[in-house]
């Protein structure tokens, strides 16, 4: 191998390994079940696997405000710590604001009944 080839291949290999490692660690931190599979995907190609990972995780996940683990967006309870993530109507279950007196979906009275 020529020096020119080594100078091109070595940094590319380092970038792909760094990408796979970062994706692996981030997926594990977010509480993903198959974090190792995400890490393997990161070793395949730069930057398309990173873009796919960021799109999927950004759309479907958020962090629990109590324990910091990765959870699916829109959930009412954190599956890890059990804390309530958002207020919901006890009758129909839609997301409600704390100062509402009636549910806009089912017209249920929310006074002193908020869950």
Secondary structure, 3 states (H helix, E strand, C coil): CCHHHHHHHHHHHHHHHHHHHHHHHHHHHCCCCCHHHHHHHHCCCCCHHHHHHHHHHHHHEEECCCCCCEEECCCCECCCCCCECCCECCCCCCECCCCCCECCCCCCECCCCCC
